[in-house]
C-alpha cells in the first residue's frame, strides 16, 4: 500500500518492496506476502452487547 492524499491505495507488492532494498537482507531475515484483499475482520454482532453486560456486572 502506498500513502495517498486521504488514505492508502494499492501500490507495490511486498516482493517489490523487499527487492527495492537488497542490502537489507544482510541485516535481517525478510519474507513477503502479497494479499489480494484488505479489510477489517468479520464483525461479531453480539460483541457490543457482551461489553455492555460485562460493564454492568463488573463496574
C-alpha positions as CSV (number, residue, x, y, z in Angstrom):
1,X,0.0,0.0,0.0
2,X,1.1,3.5,-0.8
3,X,0.1,6.5,1.2
4,X,-2.5,8.6,-0.7
5,X,-4.0,12.0,0.0
6,X,-6.7,10.7,2.3
7,X,-5.9,7.1,2.8
8,X,-3.7,4.3,1.5
9,X,-4.1,2.9,-2.0
10,X,-2.8,-0.2,-3.7
11,X,0.9,0.2,-4.8
12,X,3.9,-2.0,-4.8
13,X,3.7,-5.6,-3.8
14,X,5.6,-6.9,-0.8
15,X,8.1,-8.6,-3.1
16,X,8.8,-5.3,-4.9
17,X,9.4,-3.6,-1.6
18,X,11.9,-6.2,-0.4
19,X,13.6,-6.1,-3.8
20,X,14.0,-2.4,-3.6
21,X,16.4,-2.7,-0.7
22,X,18.6,-5.7,-1.4
23,X,21.2,-4.9,1.2
24,X,18.6,-5.1,4.0
25,X,18.6,-8.9,3.6
26,X,22.2,-8.8,5.1
27,X,20.8,-7.3,8.3
28,X,17.6,-9.2,8.8
29,X,15.7,-12.3,7.6
30,X,12.9,-11.0,5.4
31,X,9.8,-12.6,4.0
32,X,7.0,-11.1,1.9
33,X,3.4,-11.9,1.3
34,X,1.1,-10.0,-1.1
35,X,-2.5,-10.4,-0.2
36,X,-5.4,-9.5,-2.5
37,X,-7.9,-8.3,0.0
38,X,-7.6,-6.0,3.0
39,X,-10.3,-5.1,5.4
40,X,-11.5,-5.5,8.9
41,X,-12.2,-8.9,10.3
42,X,-15.8,-10.0,10.3
43,X,-17.7,-8.2,13.0
44,X,-19.3,-10.1,15.8
45,X,-22.9,-8.6,16.1
46,X,-23.1,-9.7,19.8
47,X,-19.8,-8.1,20.9
48,X,-21.3,-4.7,21.9
49,X,-24.0,-6.4,24.0
50,X,-21.4,-8.6,25.7
51,X,-19.3,-5.5,26.6
52,X,-22.3,-3.7,28.0
53,X,-23.3,-6.7,30.1
54,X,-19.7,-7.1,31.3
55,X,-19.6,-3.4,32.3
56,X,-23.0,-3.6,34.1
57,X,-21.9,-6.6,36.0
58,X,-18.4,-5.5,37.0
59,X,-18.4,-1.8,37.3
